[in-house]
Amino acid sequence: MSSVKIYYPLLACVLVWYCVTVASSQDTPDPTSSDGINGTSVACPRIRKAWDRQTDVEKATYIHALQLSMDQGLYSKFMSIHQDAVSNRQAHGTCVFLFWHRQFLVGFENMLRSLDPPRTSCLTLPYYDYVQHNLDYVNQRCTTIESCSPILRDLGGSTQAIRSTANIGGYTYPQFACVNASVASHFCADSQRSCSGCIPRGPWHSTFFNPDVNFNRVKRAVLPTGSSIAAVTSAIEFSVHNSVHSMLSGVMGNLFISPVEPVFYSHHTTIDLLHTIYHRCRVQPFVTGLTESSASDPRVFQGCSIPQTPNGGVTRNSSVFMQESGLRNNSLMRFFDGLPTTYGGLTDSTQLGQHSYSYDMGGLVGDLYTKCDAAGLGLPEVEERRRLTSGMRHVVRPIASADGNTFLGWRRAVFKRAQAQRIEDSDREMEKMMVMMYANCLPGNVTDYSPEFKAMWGIEGVVAPSKRLLDAIQDGSDTIKISNWTALNQRYFGCGGAFPNDK
């Protein structure tokens, strides 16, 4: 069985009881953490995993908790926090997009944990590993986002549905199927009134992945050269984040009430994981401890102005602003007790006191966490390992799939050819080559956001990153510089990707 890398100091004595318990049920013990590292007991580490790595029992427990939260009216209250106008202005299109949602997710996770102890006491939010599922799509193991993503199917899919004109936070969705399967059948926008018992969703069964959630784009968004956290926040929000909201459509296409959709929380947990990868690669190696000086480092935190919000902007000392009819006075406040009260306290997920958490990563995102800029570039093994830091509390599992290794083999081949041609930005060339694959080899198309989506999210002048790149390739303003690039695509994926479109 594959080895597992655990990024935290050795605590053998403390770990004995839990490791023995796990080892009795499987060949290789699952990683865990000690009491004090993740703010939980030894038997209940707060380690977030991909939905695909959850056991059947863990999945059932998570769905059970979601259903209870809907039945008790707590789920809709979290939607109302996200919908609040002032809260939402801080949550989107700002330098604190990642930090605001980190706090929001922990509060939601705490709420789910409280619902049915001890059954729900140890659950953590699962992340939606669409980077891996996207790779399955590229290798034609599946076709649509629903067929590629177990989490979409397990949370009800998109086909068992009715038509509904129910008012959800002031919005109606008569043009979308309102799914009433699995957890969606418990949804209630207002626990004091009649419930719709369904969630408006896009046609996941006929929607295709786009290149904006491919590893190449994700890496460029998370680890651009020499950028501040504010720049990275913007890059993640306006590429990977927005593209998934647009791709899932339905209520996920709504800037304000997208938390109606349970997949919202797993999508944003993935976004939080990307924030964690950034922190490990751009902050941990260069910033030691959170001193007054390091806290002001633009790689750690960078403030910005936010019109129509308290004080007109945020700094690291600004309070995290969340309200739902006055959060401080309602039943949700207990789920945020003990969390940092300022944005500067949310820079590291493993330093949140009793609410600290870590990630169990595998596949391509694990490779990105482990190797940072070296991921997929074919550097010598010893050089790649030298880039690691010690003392981390996250768990990384090696790439085990043949498709994952094939993809990394393709990236290494492109990197070597770029070196031979003295092309400095090989990642850029890989992204262009993959966009051509999506345009000319796979069932979907590389498209822009819809006008409705742009209007809702306030991005009328923005073109989806991959569509903008495809247009630049086509009009000759940013051609592919790798020689014989179609032969490389053909060798690794069975299709060159050149125009004309032969699909």
C-alpha positions as CSV (number, residue, x, y, z in Angstrom):
1,M,0.0,0.0,0.0
2,S,1.2,3.5,-0.8
3,S,3.1,5.5,1.9
4,V,1.5,8.5,3.5
5,K,3.3,11.8,4.3
6,I,2.2,13.4,7.5
7,Y,3.4,17.0,7.9
8,Y,3.6,17.6,11.6
9,P,6.2,16.8,14.3
10,L,6.4,13.2,15.6
11,L,4.3,12.6,18.6
12,A,4.5,8.9,18.9
13,C,3.5,8.4,22.5
14,V,0.4,10.5,22.2
15,L,-0.7,8.8,18.9
16,V,-0.5,5.2,20.1
17,W,-4.1,4.7,21.1
18,Y,-5.7,6.1,18.0
19,C,-3.2,4.5,15.6
20,V,-3.8,1.1,17.1
21,T,-7.5,1.5,16.8
22,V,-7.4,2.4,13.1
23,A,-4.8,-0.2,12.3
24,S,-7.1,-2.9,13.4
25,S,-9.5,-2.2,10.6
26,Q,-7.1,-1.6,7.6
27,D,-3.6,-2.4,6.4
28,T,-2.2,1.1,6.7
29,P,-3.3,3.3,9.6
30,D,-5.0,6.6,8.5
31,P,-3.1,9.7,9.5
32,T,-4.2,11.5,12.6
33,S,-3.1,14.3,14.9
34,S,-2.6,14.6,18.6
35,D,-4.6,16.4,21.2
36,G,-3.8,20.1,21.0
37,I,-2.7,20.1,17.3
38,N,-6.2,20.3,15.9
39,G,-8.1,21.4,18.9
40,T,-9.9,18.1,19.3
41,S,-9.3,14.8,21.2
42,V,-7.0,12.2,19.8
43,A,-9.9,10.1,18.5
44,C,-11.5,13.1,16.8
45,P,-9.0,15.0,14.7
46,R,-10.4,17.8,12.6
47,I,-8.9,16.8,9.3
48,R,-10.9,17.6,6.1
49,K,-10.8,15.1,3.3
50,A,-12.0,14.9,-0.2
51,W,-15.6,13.5,-0.5
52,D,-14.1,10.6,-2.5
53,R,-12.0,9.6,0.5
54,Q,-14.9,9.6,2.9
55,T,-16.1,6.2,4.1
56,D,-19.8,5.3,3.5
57,V,-20.4,5.9,7.2
58,E,-18.8,9.4,7.0
59,K,-20.8,10.3,3.9
60,A,-24.1,9.1,5.6
61,T,-23.2,11.1,8.7
62,Y,-22.5,14.3,6.7
63,I,-25.8,14.0,4.7
64,H,-27.7,13.2,8.0
65,A,-26.2,16.4,9.5
66,L,-27.2,18.5,6.5
67,Q,-30.7,17.2,6.7
68,L,-31.0,18.0,10.4
69,S,-29.7,21.5,9.8
70,M,-32.3,22.1,7.2
71,D,-35.1,20.5,9.3
72,Q,-34.1,22.7,12.3
73,G,-33.9,26.0,10.3
74,L,-30.1,26.5,11.0
75,Y,-29.1,25.8,7.4
76,S,-31.2,28.7,6.0
77,K,-29.8,31.0,8.7
78,F,-26.3,30.5,7.3
79,M,-27.7,31.3,3.8
80,S,-29.0,34.6,5.3
81,I,-25.5,35.5,6.6
82,H,-24.1,35.1,3.1
83,Q,-27.0,37.0,1.7
84,D,-26.7,40.0,4.0
85,A,-25.6,43.0,1.8
86,V,-22.8,44.3,4.0
87,S,-21.5,40.8,4.8
88,N,-21.5,39.9,1.1
89,R,-19.6,43.1,0.2
90,Q,-16.7,41.9,2.3
91,A,-17.1,38.3,1.2
92,H,-16.7,38.9,-2.6
93,G,-14.4,40.8,-4.9
94,T,-12.2,41.9,-2.0
95,C,-8.8,41.2,-0.4
96,V,-10.6,39.2,2.3
97,F,-12.6,36.8,0.1
98,L,-10.6,33.8,1.3
99,F,-10.5,34.9,5.0
100,W,-14.2,35.7,5.2
101,H,-15.2,32.3,3.8
102,R,-12.7,30.5,6.0
103,Q,-14.5,31.9,9.1
104,F,-17.9,31.1,7.5
105,L,-17.0,27.5,6.8
106,V,-15.7,26.8,10.3
107,G,-18.9,28.2,11.8
108,F,-21.0,26.0,9.5
109,E,-18.8,23.0,10.3
110,N,-19.2,23.7,14.0
111,M,-23.0,23.9,13.6
112,L,-23.1,20.5,11.8
113,R,-21.0,18.9,14.5
114,S,-23.4,20.1,17.2
115,L,-26.6,18.5,15.8
116,D,-26.5,14.9,16.8
117,P,-23.7,14.0,19.2
118,P,-21.9,11.8,19.3
119,R,-22.7,10.8,15.7
120,T,-21.9,14.2,14.2
121,S,-19.4,15.4,16.7
122,C,-16.3,14.6,14.6
123,L,-17.5,15.3,11.1
124,T,-15.5,17.7,8.9
125,L,-16.5,19.5,5.7
126,P,-15.5,17.4,2.7
127,Y,-13.9,19.1,-0.2
128,Y,-15.0,18.7,-3.8
129,D,-11.9,17.4,-5.7
130,Y,-12.8,18.8,-9.1
131,V,-9.1,19.0,-10.0
132,Q,-9.0,15.2,-10.0
133,H,-12.4,14.8,-11.5
134,N,-11.4,17.2,-14.3
135,L,-8.4,14.9,-15.0
136,D,-10.8,12.0,-15.3
137,Y,-12.7,14.0,-17.9
138,V,-9.5,14.8,-19.8
139,N,-8.7,11.1,-19.9
140,Q,-12.3,10.4,-21.0
141,R,-13.1,8.2,-18.0
142,C,-16.4,10.1,-17.8
143,T,-18.2,12.8,-19.8
144,T,-20.3,15.2,-17.7
145,I,-19.6,16.9,-14.4
146,E,-22.2,14.6,-12.8
147,S,-20.8,11.4,-14.2
148,C,-17.2,12.5,-13.2
149,S,-18.1,13.8,-9.6
150,P,-19.4,11.3,-7.0
151,I,-20.2,14.2,-4.7
152,L,-22.7,15.6,-7.2
153,R,-24.5,12.3,-7.5
154,D,-24.4,11.5,-3.8
155,L,-26.0,14.8,-2.9
156,G,-28.9,14.2,-5.2
157,G,-27.7,14.8,-8.8
158,S,-29.7,16.8,-11.2
159,T,-32.3,14.6,-12.8
160,Q,-34.8,13.7,-10.1
161,A,-36.6,17.0,-10.0
162,I,-39.8,19.0,-10.2
163,R,-40.6,22.5,-11.4
164,S,-40.9,25.1,-8.7
165,T,-41.6,28.8,-8.4
166,A,-40.8,28.9,-4.7
167,N,-39.3,32.2,-3.4
168,I,-35.8,31.6,-2.0
169,G,-34.4,34.7,-0.5
170,G,-36.3,36.9,-2.9
171,Y,-35.3,34.8,-6.0
172,T,-37.3,32.3,-8.1
173,Y,-35.9,29.7,-10.5
174,P,-38.8,28.4,-12.7
175,Q,-36.3,27.8,-15.6
176,F,-34.3,25.3,-13.6
177,A,-35.1,21.8,-12.4
178,C,-35.7,21.8,-8.7
179,V,-34.1,18.6,-7.4
180,N,-35.9,16.8,-4.6
181,A,-33.5,13.8,-4.1
182,S,-31.3,13.1,-1.2
183,V,-30.6,16.0,1.1
184,A,-32.2,18.5,-1.3
185,S,-35.7,17.2,-0.3
186,H,-35.2,18.7,3.2
187,F,-34.4,22.2,2.0
188,C,-36.5,25.0,3.5
189,A,-35.8,28.6,2.8
190,D,-37.8,29.7,5.9
191,S,-38.4,27.2,8.6
192,Q,-41.5,29.1,9.7
193,R,-43.3,28.7,6.4
194,S,-44.0,26.0,3.9
195,C,-40.9,24.4,2.5
196,S,-40.2,23.8,-1.2
197,G,-38.4,20.6,-0.4
198,C,-36.1,21.0,-3.5
199,I,-33.1,22.9,-4.6
200,P,-32.8,24.6,-8.1
201,R,-29.8,23.1,-10.0
202,G,-28.3,23.3,-13.4
203,P,-28.2,20.4,-15.8
204,W,-25.2,18.7,-14.3
205,H,-26.0,15.5,-16.3
206,S,-25.3,17.4,-19.5
207,T,-22.7,20.0,-18.4
208,F,-19.0,19.5,-19.2
209,F,-15.9,20.5,-17.3
210,N,-13.9,23.6,-18.5
211,P,-10.2,24.2,-18.4
212,D,-10.5,26.8,-15.5
213,V,-10.6,23.9,-13.0
214,N,-7.8,22.0,-14.7
215,F,-4.5,21.6,-12.7
216,N,-2.7,23.9,-15.0
217,R,-5.0,26.9,-14.3
218,V,-5.3,26.1,-10.6
219,K,-1.5,26.1,-10.2
220,R,-1.2,29.5,-12.0
221,A,-3.9,31.0,-9.9
222,V,-2.5,29.7,-6.5
223,L,1.2,30.2,-7.2
224,P,1.9,33.2,-9.5
225,T,5.3,34.6,-9.4
226,G,6.0,37.2,-6.7
227,S,2.4,38.0,-5.8
228,S,0.8,39.2,-2.6
229,I,-2.0,37.4,-0.9
230,A,-4.4,40.0,-2.2
231,A,-3.3,39.3,-5.8
232,V,-3.6,35.5,-5.3
233,T,-7.0,36.0,-3.6
234,S,-8.2,37.8,-6.7
235,A,-6.7,35.2,-9.1
236,I,-8.4,32.3,-7.2
237,E,-11.8,34.1,-6.9
238,F,-12.0,35.2,-10.6
239,S,-10.9,31.9,-12.1
240,V,-11.4,28.6,-10.2
241,H,-14.1,30.0,-7.8
242,N,-16.2,31.8,-10.3
243,S,-15.9,29.0,-12.9
244,V,-17.3,26.4,-10.6
245,H,-20.2,28.6,-9.6
246,S,-21.0,29.2,-13.2
247,M,-20.5,25.5,-14.2
248,L,-22.9,24.2,-11.5
249,S,-25.5,26.9,-12.4
250,G,-28.9,26.9,-10.8
251,V,-28.9,28.6,-7.4
252,M,-25.0,28.3,-7.4
253,G,-25.1,31.0,-10.0
254,N,-26.5,33.5,-7.4
255,L,-23.9,35.7,-5.7
256,F,-26.0,36.0,-2.5
257,I,-27.9,32.8,-1.9
258,S,-25.6,30.2,-3.4
259,P,-25.2,28.5,0.1
260,V,-28.7,27.1,-0.6
261,E,-26.8,24.4,-2.5
262,P,-24.9,22.0,-0.2
263,V,-22.2,21.6,-2.8
264,F,-21.4,25.3,-2.1
265,Y,-19.7,24.2,1.2
266,S,-17.6,21.6,-0.5
267,H,-16.6,23.9,-3.3
268,H,-15.5,26.6,-0.8
269,T,-13.7,24.0,1.2
270,T,-11.6,23.3,-1.9
271,I,-11.0,27.0,-2.3
272,D,-9.9,27.1,1.3
273,L,-7.5,24.2,0.5
274,L,-6.0,26.2,-2.3
275,H,-5.5,29.0,0.3
276,T,-3.7,26.5,2.5
277,I,-1.5,25.4,-0.4
278,Y,-0.6,29.1,-1.0
279,H,0.2,29.6,2.7
280,R,2.5,26.5,2.7
281,C,4.3,27.5,-0.4
282,R,4.5,31.3,-0.2
283,V,4.3,32.1,3.5
284,Q,5.7,29.1,5.6
285,P,9.2,29.0,4.0
286,F,9.8,32.8,4.4
287,V,7.8,33.9,7.4
288,T,8.6,32.5,10.8
289,G,5.9,33.0,13.5
290,L,3.2,35.7,13.4
291,T,5.2,38.7,14.7
292,E,4.2,42.3,14.2
293,S,6.6,42.5,11.3
294,S,5.6,39.2,9.6
295,A,1.9,40.0,10.0
296,S,2.3,43.0,7.9
297,D,4.1,41.1,5.1
298,P,1.9,41.4,2.0
299,R,2.3,37.6,1.4
300,V,0.5,37.0,4.8
301,F,-2.2,39.7,4.7
302,Q,-2.9,42.8,2.6
303,G,-5.8,45.2,3.3
304,C,-8.0,47.0,0.9
305,S,-10.8,49.5,0.6
306,I,-14.4,48.2,0.4
307,P,-17.0,50.8,-0.3
308,Q,-20.3,50.9,1.7
309,T,-18.8,48.8,4.5
310,P,-17.9,49.8,8.1
311,N,-14.8,52.0,8.0
312,G,-14.7,51.8,4.2
313,G,-12.2,49.0,4.1
314,V,-10.3,46.3,6.0
315,T,-6.9,45.8,7.6
316,R,-5.6,42.8,9.4
317,N,-7.0,44.2,12.6
318,S,-10.5,44.7,11.2
319,S,-13.3,42.6,12.6
320,V,-14.7,39.8,10.4
321,F,-18.1,41.1,9.5
322,M,-20.9,38.6,9.4
323,Q,-24.5,39.3,10.3
324,E,-27.9,37.7,9.9
325,S,-30.4,40.0,11.5
326,G,-27.6,40.8,14.0
327,L,-25.4,37.7,14.4
328,R,-24.3,38.7,17.9
329,N,-27.8,38.4,19.2
330,N,-29.0,35.2,17.6
331,S,-28.5,31.4,18.0
332,L,-25.7,31.2,15.4
333,M,-23.2,33.1,17.5
334,R,-22.2,30.0,19.5
335,F,-20.9,28.4,16.4
336,F,-18.4,31.2,16.0
337,D,-17.3,31.5,19.6
338,G,-13.6,31.1,20.1
339,L,-12.7,31.9,16.5
340,P,-10.4,34.8,15.7
341,T,-12.3,38.0,15.7
342,T,-10.0,39.8,13.2
343,Y,-9.0,38.9,9.6
344,G,-5.3,38.8,10.6
345,G,-6.1,35.8,12.9
346,L,-7.3,33.7,10.0
347,T,-4.1,33.3,8.0
348,D,-3.3,29.7,9.0
349,S,-5.9,27.1,9.4
350,T,-3.7,25.1,11.9
351,Q,-3.6,28.1,14.2
352,L,-7.2,28.7,15.1
353,G,-7.1,27.3,18.6
354,Q,-9.8,24.8,19.3
355,H,-11.1,25.3,15.8
356,S,-7.8,24.5,14.1
357,Y,-8.0,22.0,11.2
358,S,-5.8,20.4,8.6
359,Y,-6.3,18.7,5.2
360,D,-5.8,15.2,3.9
361,M,-4.7,15.7,0.4
362,G,-4.0,13.3,-2.5
363,G,-3.5,13.3,-6.2
364,L,-2.6,16.5,-8.0
365,V,-3.6,18.9,-5.2
366,G,-1.3,16.9,-2.9
367,D,1.5,17.1,-5.4
368,L,1.0,20.9,-5.6
369,Y,1.1,21.2,-1.8
370,T,4.2,19.1,-1.6
371,K,6.3,20.5,-4.4
372,C,4.9,24.0,-4.8
373,D,6.4,25.7,-7.9
374,A,8.2,22.4,-8.8
375,A,5.0,20.5,-9.1
376,G,4.9,18.8,-12.5
377,L,8.1,20.4,-13.8
378,G,10.4,17.4,-13.7
379,L,13.0,18.8,-11.4
380,P,15.3,16.2,-9.9
381,E,13.7,14.4,-7.0
382,V,16.3,15.6,-4.5
383,E,15.6,19.2,-5.5
384,E,11.9,18.8,-5.2
385,R,12.2,17.4,-1.7
386,R,14.5,20.3,-0.7
387,R,11.6,22.6,-1.2
388,L,9.6,21.0,1.6
389,T,9.3,22.6,5.1
390,S,9.0,20.8,8.4
391,G,6.5,21.0,11.1
392,M,3.4,21.0,8.9
393,R,0.2,19.4,10.2
394,H,-1.3,18.4,6.9
395,V,-1.4,14.9,5.3
396,V,-0.3,14.2,1.8
397,R,-0.9,11.0,-0.1
398,P,1.2,10.2,-3.2
399,I,-0.4,10.1,-6.6
400,A,-1.6,6.6,-7.1
401,S,-3.6,6.8,-10.3
402,A,-2.2,5.9,-13.7
403,D,-4.0,9.0,-15.2
404,G,-2.3,11.2,-12.6
405,N,1.1,9.9,-13.4
406,T,0.4,10.2,-17.2
407,F,-0.7,13.9,-16.7
408,L,2.5,14.6,-14.7
409,G,4.5,12.8,-17.4
410,W,3.0,15.1,-20.0
411,R,3.8,18.2,-17.9
412,R,7.4,17.0,-17.5
413,A,7.8,16.4,-21.3
414,V,6.5,19.9,-22.0
415,F,8.8,21.4,-19.4
416,K,11.8,19.7,-20.9
417,R,11.0,20.9,-24.3
418,A,10.4,24.4,-23.0
419,Q,13.9,24.3,-21.4
420,A,15.4,23.1,-24.7
421,Q,13.8,26.1,-26.4
422,R,14.7,28.5,-23.6
423,I,11.0,29.2,-22.8
424,E,10.9,30.5,-19.3
425,D,7.1,30.2,-18.5
426,S,6.5,26.6,-19.3
427,D,3.3,26.6,-17.1
428,R,1.8,29.1,-19.5
429,E,2.5,26.9,-22.5
430,M,1.0,23.9,-20.7
431,E,-2.2,25.9,-20.0
432,K,-2.5,26.9,-23.7
433,M,-1.9,23.3,-24.9
434,M,-4.6,22.0,-22.5
435,V,-7.1,24.7,-23.6
436,M,-6.7,23.4,-27.1
437,M,-7.4,19.9,-25.9
438,Y,-10.7,21.0,-24.4
439,A,-11.6,22.9,-27.5
440,N,-10.8,20.2,-30.0
441,C,-10.7,16.8,-28.3
442,L,-13.3,16.7,-25.6
443,P,-17.1,16.8,-25.8
444,G,-17.6,20.3,-24.3
445,N,-16.6,23.7,-25.5
446,V,-14.5,26.5,-24.0
447,T,-17.1,29.1,-23.3
448,D,-17.5,32.4,-21.5
449,Y,-19.7,33.1,-18.5
450,S,-23.3,33.9,-19.5
451,P,-24.5,37.5,-19.5
452,E,-26.8,36.7,-16.6
453,F,-24.0,35.3,-14.5
454,K,-21.8,38.3,-15.3
455,A,-24.5,40.7,-14.2
456,M,-25.2,38.8,-11.0
457,W,-21.6,38.7,-10.0
458,G,-20.7,42.2,-11.1
459,I,-18.1,41.1,-13.7
460,E,-19.7,42.5,-16.9
461,G,-16.3,43.3,-18.4
462,V,-14.6,40.0,-17.5
463,V,-14.1,37.1,-19.8
464,A,-13.6,33.6,-18.3
465,P,-9.8,32.9,-18.2
466,S,-9.8,29.9,-20.5
467,K,-12.0,31.5,-23.0
468,R,-9.8,34.6,-23.0
469,L,-6.8,32.4,-23.5
470,L,-8.4,30.4,-26.4
471,D,-9.3,33.7,-28.1
472,A,-5.7,34.9,-27.8
473,I,-4.4,31.6,-29.4
474,Q,-6.9,31.9,-32.2
475,D,-6.2,35.5,-33.0
476,G,-2.5,35.0,-32.9
477,S,-1.8,37.4,-30.0
478,D,-0.6,34.5,-27.7
479,T,0.3,31.5,-29.8
480,I,1.7,28.2,-28.4
481,K,5.5,28.4,-28.5
482,I,6.3,24.7,-27.8
483,S,7.5,23.1,-31.0
484,N,5.4,20.1,-32.2
485,W,3.1,20.5,-29.2
486,T,0.3,18.5,-30.9
487,A,2.6,15.5,-31.0
488,L,3.1,15.7,-27.2
489,N,-0.7,15.9,-26.6
490,Q,-1.2,13.0,-29.0
491,R,1.4,10.9,-27.2
492,Y,-0.1,11.3,-23.7
493,F,-3.8,11.9,-24.4
494,G,-4.5,10.4,-27.8
495,C,-5.5,13.7,-29.4
496,G,-3.3,16.5,-30.6
497,G,-5.8,19.4,-30.1
498,A,-5.0,21.4,-33.2
499,F,-7.6,23.4,-35.2
500,P,-9.7,22.9,-37.1
501,N,-12.3,21.5,-34.7
502,D,-12.8,17.9,-35.6
503,K,-15.2,16.9,-32.8
